[in-house]
Amino acid sequence: MTAREAVRQISAELAAAGCPSPRVDAEWLVAHVTGGSRTDLYVADRPLLEEELERLRSLVSRRREREPLAYVLGEWGFRRLTLVVDSRVLIPRPETEVLVERCLELLEGLDNPRVLDVGVGSGAIALAIADERPDARVVATDSSAEAMAVAEENRRRLALNGRIELRHGDLLAGVHGPFDLVVSNPPYVAVEDMPQLPPEVLREPRGALVGAGRHELIAVAARGVLESGGFVVLEVGDGQAQSVAAGLRALGYEEVATTADLAGRERVVEGRR
Ligand SMILES: C[S@@+](CC[C@H](N)C(=O)[O-])C[C@H]1O[C@@H](n2cnc3c(N)ncnc32)[C@H](O)[C@@H]1O
């Protein structure tokens, strides 16, 4: 079977299993085992080796069981980075790339910025900021020891060890400021919304998804570690921006503003201390 034939066959199998984007997933899986890009599959088709087919069969059967594509591949792209991801961490999302973009804009013109990321997960936010602002000093926390292990692995693989301090703990516990910016993508899915989530999302850690009132808790704690004039920048769920913005104003934050994601939904809320 050639790579292109495999894409066709796997695409049909994934469609039958109810996967929402079977063709793209099939391309990712075949490209992953052949070691090329998705485009390569169309530029230079070739017969698959027996060991490639064997590996492919095992990956496809995981995806057919609706395991998220990122976990099946074991890695996922986030801004300029490729991060190791598995079921211990949330899969980094495109809207979080917008959150990082906004943080980078707010840090423009500030030398050696000090940044705190609350709920580091895979390390997506903290590592992307450290990568794109080589003069930044980043501290990141997470209450999940399993997530910390993944963030540590990504930090090591990306050779960002000296630039990011990882702390296992609740919210901002044990963290000492001052910081110029506190960023967080906290769990914000309401427990009653869980049954509506796709099966893939339900495979992600519950502690990374489900939460209520975390934005306010973080905004309260951030006041204690932010430099005067520093920023808190929070990712919010669809429809939560206005209430989180009102919460920041009530806590005395100034210049409260929102940023929309690529789909035009307000997903980032910021305030200035
Ligand atoms: C939505 S995920 C975000 C992960 C990553 N920052 C990203 O954007 O892809 C939330 C993270 O917060 C962590 N978390 C949940 N409750 C926490 C708490 N009380 N203190 C610190 N981290 C917490 C979870 O373990 C999870 O890794």
The ligand as a MOL file (V3000), in Angstrom:
LIG
                    3D

  0  0  0     0  0            999 V3000
M  V30 BEGIN CTAB
M  V30 COUNTS 27 29 0 0 0
M  V30 BEGIN ATOM
M  V30 1 C -6.6370 24.8400 30.8560 0
M  V30 2 S -5.1570 24.0560 31.4000 0 CHG=1
M  V30 3 C -3.9400 25.1420 30.6800 0
M  V30 4 C -2.6350 24.4670 30.3770 0
M  V30 5 C -1.6670 25.3530 29.5580 0
M  V30 6 N -1.3290 26.5590 30.2740 0
M  V30 7 C -2.2760 25.7070 28.2120 0
M  V30 8 O -2.7480 26.8490 28.0620 0
M  V30 9 O -2.3040 24.8530 27.3140 0 CHG=-1
M  V30 10 C -5.1560 24.5080 33.1000 0
M  V30 11 C -3.9610 24.0180 33.9230 0
M  V30 12 O -4.1340 24.5460 35.2470 0
M  V30 13 C -3.7880 23.5460 36.1850 0
M  V30 14 N -4.5030 23.8570 37.4370 0
M  V30 15 C -5.7820 23.5750 37.7560 0
M  V30 16 N -6.0680 24.0290 38.9910 0
M  V30 17 C -4.9200 24.6250 39.4500 0
M  V30 18 C -4.5680 25.2750 40.6710 0
M  V30 19 N -5.4480 25.4180 41.6560 0
M  V30 20 N -3.3130 25.7420 40.7960 0
M  V30 21 C -2.3930 25.5910 39.7940 0
M  V30 22 N -2.6910 24.9830 38.6220 0
M  V30 23 C -3.9260 24.5140 38.4530 0
M  V30 24 C -4.2090 22.2430 35.5410 0
M  V30 25 O -3.5140 21.1460 36.0970 0
M  V30 26 C -3.8660 22.5100 34.0740 0
M  V30 27 O -2.5700 22.0760 33.7720 0
M  V30 END ATOM
M  V30 BEGIN BOND
M  V30 1 1 1 2
M  V30 2 1 2 3
M  V30 3 1 2 10
M  V30 4 1 3 4
M  V30 5 1 4 5
M  V30 6 1 5 6
M  V30 7 1 5 7
M  V30 8 2 7 8
M  V30 9 1 7 9
M  V30 10 1 10 11
M  V30 11 1 11 12
M  V30 12 1 11 26
M  V30 13 1 12 13
M  V30 14 1 13 14
M  V30 15 1 13 24
M  V30 16 1 14 15
M  V30 17 1 14 23
M  V30 18 2 15 16
M  V30 19 1 16 17
M  V30 20 1 17 18
M  V30 21 2 17 23
M  V30 22 1 18 19
M  V30 23 2 18 20
M  V30 24 1 20 21
M  V30 25 2 21 22
M  V30 26 1 22 23
M  V30 27 1 24 25
M  V30 28 1 24 26
M  V30 29 1 26 27
M  V30 END BOND
M  V30 END CTAB
M  END
